[in-house]
């Protein structure tokens, strides 16, 4: 490669013009903001793709002539004026070697990616753990939730659902996945959301806005002896979520299903009583699954 001075260069300072283009693109994309290394690398890659679209041969005005040769023909095999970076993502589960585990077959749904294992804990109870990534927040996952929740009574479903709902973050406007997860939890007797409300699981690297996109859904029996918190920053805009399962506590196994008998004429009175007691004990404001279960159980018995 030969470099020419601006005085003797055949293109009269083309290198300086390229530098000016790069500077202009950086000013428009970044400006005076402080950005992470990841954002800066992305901007540089986009600017490089733009510069590599500049023609190397004569640009004809005849529409029947072939396209001019550009650096993209050599780098990408074709003329692409701008090629956005492809989004690459994967889902993984890391399990300690001293745990008894096994992979279990699971059906894949549309664009969602699922990885799953079964882990046998000290109480000789087998727990199914699913890690999920849903790239599209407007994709339906209701069948997926019913499929996973119907396989076992001891189940943990966690991951980035890209679901928005005020049920787990105040400033969220509901999207399709958010509404479906919320309806699933409302209509399910065996599953609950372990993630407390407004837990900032993701922080935007540019705007620094917080959101709750990563959720942990658990069987109610497991949630009663579990706790959850955020882990340390590891370089991603998503913070790790750490939940602790107290395996020394006996997991409730209800073999006999209790049945309640209500006289039809007494139902409105009982319904009014339990609604009042739940309001008095601030059931809807409790973010802890164990506390919420205790309040609901006491209200039912007292009513």
C-alpha positions as CSV (number, residue, x, y, z in Angstrom):
1,X,0.0,0.0,0.0
2,X,1.4,3.4,-1.0
3,X,0.6,6.7,0.9
4,X,0.7,10.0,-0.9
5,X,1.0,13.5,0.4
6,X,-1.9,15.8,-0.2
7,X,0.2,17.9,-2.6
8,X,1.3,15.0,-4.9
9,X,-1.6,12.6,-4.4
10,X,-3.5,11.7,-7.6
11,X,-6.8,12.1,-5.7
12,X,-5.8,15.3,-4.0
13,X,-5.9,14.2,-0.3
14,X,-8.3,11.3,-0.4
15,X,-6.9,10.0,2.9
16,X,-7.8,13.3,4.5
17,X,-11.3,13.1,3.1
18,X,-11.8,9.6,4.5
19,X,-10.6,10.8,7.9
20,X,-13.1,13.6,7.7
21,X,-15.9,11.2,6.9
22,X,-14.9,9.0,9.8
23,X,-14.9,12.0,12.2
24,X,-18.3,13.1,11.0
25,X,-19.8,9.7,11.4
26,X,-18.4,9.4,14.9
27,X,-19.7,12.8,15.9
28,X,-23.2,11.9,14.6
29,X,-23.3,8.5,16.2
30,X,-21.5,9.2,19.5
31,X,-21.1,12.9,19.9
32,X,-19.8,13.9,23.4
33,X,-21.4,11.0,25.2
34,X,-19.4,8.5,27.2
35,X,-19.9,5.1,25.7
36,X,-18.7,1.6,26.5
37,X,-16.1,-0.3,24.6
38,X,-18.8,-2.4,23.1
39,X,-20.7,0.6,21.7
40,X,-17.5,2.1,20.3
41,X,-16.6,-1.1,18.5
42,X,-20.1,-1.2,17.0
43,X,-19.8,2.4,15.7
44,X,-16.4,1.7,14.2
45,X,-17.6,-1.4,12.4
46,X,-20.6,0.5,11.0
47,X,-18.4,3.3,9.8
48,X,-16.0,0.8,8.2
49,X,-18.9,-0.8,6.3
50,X,-20.0,2.6,5.1
51,X,-16.5,3.5,3.8
52,X,-16.1,0.2,2.1
53,X,-19.1,0.9,-0.1
54,X,-17.2,3.7,-1.9
55,X,-16.6,2.8,-5.6
56,X,-13.1,1.8,-6.7
57,X,-14.0,2.0,-10.5
58,X,-15.8,4.4,-12.7
59,X,-19.4,5.1,-11.6
60,X,-21.5,4.9,-14.8
61,X,-24.7,6.8,-15.2
62,X,-26.1,4.1,-17.4
63,X,-28.5,1.9,-15.4
64,X,-27.7,-1.1,-17.7
65,X,-24.0,-1.0,-16.8
66,X,-22.8,-3.3,-13.9
67,X,-22.3,-1.9,-10.5
68,X,-18.9,-0.4,-9.8
69,X,-16.3,-2.4,-7.9
70,X,-16.1,-1.6,-4.1
71,X,-14.0,-2.9,-1.2
72,X,-17.2,-4.7,-0.1
73,X,-16.9,-7.0,-3.1
74,X,-13.6,-8.3,-1.8
75,X,-14.6,-8.3,1.9
76,X,-18.2,-9.5,1.7
77,X,-18.5,-11.0,-1.8
78,X,-20.9,-8.4,-3.0
79,X,-21.9,-4.7,-3.1
80,X,-23.5,-3.9,0.2
81,X,-23.7,-0.2,0.9
82,X,-24.3,-0.9,4.6
83,X,-24.4,-4.2,6.4
84,X,-25.6,-4.1,10.0
85,X,-23.9,-6.5,12.4
86,X,-25.7,-9.8,12.7
87,X,-27.1,-10.5,16.1
88,X,-25.6,-13.6,17.5
89,X,-27.0,-15.1,20.7
90,X,-27.0,-18.4,22.5
91,X,-28.4,-19.9,25.7
92,X,-26.3,-21.9,28.1
93,X,-26.6,-23.6,31.5
94,X,-23.5,-24.1,33.7
95,X,-23.9,-26.9,36.2
96,X,-21.3,-27.8,38.9
97,X,-19.6,-31.1,38.5
98,X,-20.6,-32.4,41.9
99,X,-24.4,-32.1,41.1
100,X,-26.2,-35.0,39.7
101,X,-27.7,-33.8,36.4
102,X,-28.9,-35.0,33.0
103,X,-30.0,-33.3,29.8
104,X,-33.7,-33.8,29.0
105,X,-35.2,-33.5,25.5
106,X,-37.3,-30.4,25.0
107,X,-39.4,-29.1,22.1
108,X,-38.2,-25.9,20.5
109,X,-40.8,-23.2,19.7
110,X,-40.5,-20.7,16.8
111,X,-37.6,-18.3,17.4
112,X,-37.2,-19.0,21.1
113,X,-34.1,-20.9,22.2
114,X,-34.3,-23.3,25.2
115,X,-31.6,-25.2,27.1
116,X,-32.7,-27.5,29.9
117,X,-31.3,-29.9,32.5
118,X,-32.7,-31.9,35.4
119,X,-30.8,-31.6,38.7
120,X,-31.3,-34.0,41.6
121,X,-30.9,-32.2,44.9
122,X,-30.2,-33.5,48.4
123,X,-33.8,-34.2,49.1
124,X,-33.8,-36.7,46.2
125,X,-36.1,-34.4,44.4
126,X,-35.5,-33.9,40.6
127,X,-35.9,-30.3,39.5
128,X,-36.2,-29.3,35.8
129,X,-34.4,-26.1,35.0
130,X,-35.0,-24.2,31.8
131,X,-33.0,-21.3,30.4
132,X,-34.8,-19.4,27.7
133,X,-34.2,-16.5,25.3
134,X,-37.0,-14.9,23.3
135,X,-35.6,-12.4,20.8
136,X,-39.0,-11.1,19.7
137,X,-41.2,-9.5,22.4
138,X,-44.3,-9.8,20.1
139,X,-43.9,-13.6,19.6
140,X,-46.5,-15.8,21.3
141,X,-45.0,-18.1,24.0
142,X,-48.2,-19.2,25.8
143,X,-47.9,-22.7,24.3
144,X,-44.3,-22.8,25.4
145,X,-45.1,-21.9,29.0
146,X,-47.9,-24.5,29.2
147,X,-45.6,-27.1,27.6
148,X,-42.8,-26.6,30.1
149,X,-45.0,-26.2,33.2
150,X,-46.9,-29.4,32.4
151,X,-43.8,-31.6,32.4
152,X,-43.1,-31.6,36.2
153,X,-44.3,-30.1,39.5
154,X,-40.7,-29.0,40.4
155,X,-39.7,-26.6,37.7
156,X,-37.6,-23.4,37.3
157,X,-38.1,-21.3,34.1
158,X,-35.7,-18.4,33.7
159,X,-34.2,-16.2,31.0
160,X,-34.5,-13.1,28.9
161,X,-38.2,-13.1,27.7
162,X,-38.2,-9.5,26.3
163,X,-41.6,-9.3,27.9
164,X,-42.8,-5.9,29.1
165,X,-45.5,-5.6,31.8
166,X,-46.3,-3.2,34.7
167,X,-46.7,-6.4,36.7
168,X,-42.9,-6.6,37.2
169,X,-41.7,-3.1,36.2
170,X,-43.7,0.1,36.7
171,X,-42.7,2.0,33.6
172,X,-43.3,-0.9,31.2
173,X,-46.0,-0.8,28.6
174,X,-47.2,-4.4,28.0
175,X,-46.2,-6.2,24.8
176,X,-47.5,-9.6,23.7
177,X,-45.1,-11.7,25.6
178,X,-45.6,-9.6,28.7
179,X,-49.4,-10.0,28.6
180,X,-49.1,-13.7,28.0
181,X,-46.7,-14.3,30.9
182,X,-48.9,-12.1,33.2
183,X,-52.1,-14.1,32.2
184,X,-50.3,-17.4,32.7
185,X,-49.2,-16.5,36.2
186,X,-52.7,-15.2,37.1
187,X,-54.4,-18.4,35.9
188,X,-51.8,-20.8,37.3
189,X,-52.1,-22.4,40.7
190,X,-48.7,-24.1,40.6
191,X,-46.4,-21.4,39.4
192,X,-45.3,-17.9,40.6
193,X,-43.0,-15.1,39.6
194,X,-39.9,-15.2,41.9
195,X,-38.5,-11.9,40.4
196,X,-39.6,-9.0,42.6
197,X,-41.1,-5.9,41.1
198,X,-38.7,-3.3,39.6
199,X,-35.6,-5.5,39.9
200,X,-33.3,-3.8,37.4
201,X,-32.0,-6.9,35.5
202,X,-30.9,-4.8,32.5
203,X,-29.3,-1.4,32.2
204,X,-29.1,0.2,28.7
205,X,-25.4,0.9,27.9
206,X,-26.3,4.2,26.2
207,X,-29.3,5.8,28.0
208,X,-28.6,4.0,31.3
209,X,-32.3,3.3,31.6
210,X,-33.2,0.3,33.8
211,X,-35.7,-2.4,33.0
212,X,-36.8,-5.8,34.0
213,X,-36.5,-8.2,31.0
214,X,-35.0,-11.3,32.8
215,X,-37.6,-13.2,34.7
216,X,-37.5,-16.3,37.0
217,X,-40.7,-18.3,37.1
218,X,-40.8,-21.1,39.7
219,X,-43.1,-23.8,40.9
220,X,-44.9,-22.5,44.0
221,X,-43.4,-25.3,46.2
222,X,-39.9,-24.3,45.2
223,X,-40.5,-20.5,45.4
224,X,-41.5,-20.9,49.1
225,X,-38.0,-22.0,50.0
226,X,-36.1,-19.7,47.5
227,X,-34.6,-16.2,47.5
228,X,-33.3,-14.0,44.6
229,X,-30.9,-11.2,44.1
230,X,-28.8,-9.5,41.4
231,X,-25.2,-10.6,40.9
232,X,-22.1,-8.5,40.1
233,X,-21.5,-6.7,36.8
234,X,-19.7,-9.0,34.4
235,X,-19.5,-6.8,31.3
236,X,-23.0,-7.3,29.9
237,X,-25.9,-4.9,29.9
238,X,-27.8,-7.8,31.5
239,X,-26.9,-8.3,35.2
240,X,-26.7,-11.9,36.4
241,X,-29.6,-13.2,38.6
242,X,-28.8,-15.3,41.5
243,X,-31.5,-17.3,43.2
244,X,-30.9,-19.6,46.2
245,X,-32.8,-22.8,46.8
246,X,-32.8,-23.9,50.4
247,X,-32.6,-27.6,49.7
248,X,-32.4,-28.5,53.4
249,X,-36.0,-27.4,53.9
250,X,-38.5,-30.1,53.0
251,X,-40.3,-29.4,49.8
252,X,-44.0,-29.7,50.3
253,X,-45.5,-32.7,48.6
254,X,-49.3,-32.6,48.8
255,X,-50.5,-36.1,48.1
256,X,-54.1,-35.5,49.1
257,X,-55.8,-32.5,47.5
258,X,-57.9,-30.6,50.0
259,X,-61.5,-29.8,48.9
260,X,-63.7,-27.0,50.1
261,X,-67.4,-27.0,50.3
262,X,-69.3,-23.8,50.0
263,X,-73.0,-23.2,50.0
264,X,-73.9,-21.1,47.0
265,X,-75.7,-18.5,49.0
266,X,-72.7,-18.0,51.3
267,X,-70.2,-17.5,48.4
268,X,-70.7,-13.7,47.9
269,X,-70.2,-13.2,51.7
270,X,-67.0,-15.3,51.7
271,X,-65.7,-13.5,48.6
272,X,-66.2,-10.1,50.2
273,X,-64.6,-11.2,53.4
274,X,-61.4,-12.6,51.8
275,X,-61.1,-9.5,49.5
276,X,-61.2,-7.3,52.5
277,X,-58.6,-9.3,54.5
278,X,-56.3,-9.4,51.5
279,X,-56.5,-5.6,51.1
280,X,-55.9,-5.1,54.9
281,X,-52.8,-7.2,54.8
282,X,-51.5,-5.5,51.6
283,X,-51.4,-8.8,49.6
284,X,-50.8,-7.1,46.2
285,X,-47.9,-5.1,47.6
286,X,-46.0,-8.1,48.9
287,X,-43.0,-8.8,46.6
288,X,-41.9,-12.0,48.4
289,X,-43.6,-15.2,47.2
290,X,-43.3,-16.8,50.7
291,X,-45.0,-13.8,52.4
292,X,-47.7,-13.6,49.7
293,X,-48.5,-17.3,50.1
294,X,-48.7,-16.8,53.9
295,X,-51.0,-13.8,53.6
296,X,-53.3,-15.6,51.2
297,X,-53.4,-18.8,53.3
298,X,-54.2,-16.9,56.5
299,X,-56.9,-14.8,54.8
300,X,-58.6,-18.0,53.4
301,X,-58.6,-19.7,56.8
302,X,-59.8,-16.6,58.6
303,X,-62.6,-16.0,56.1
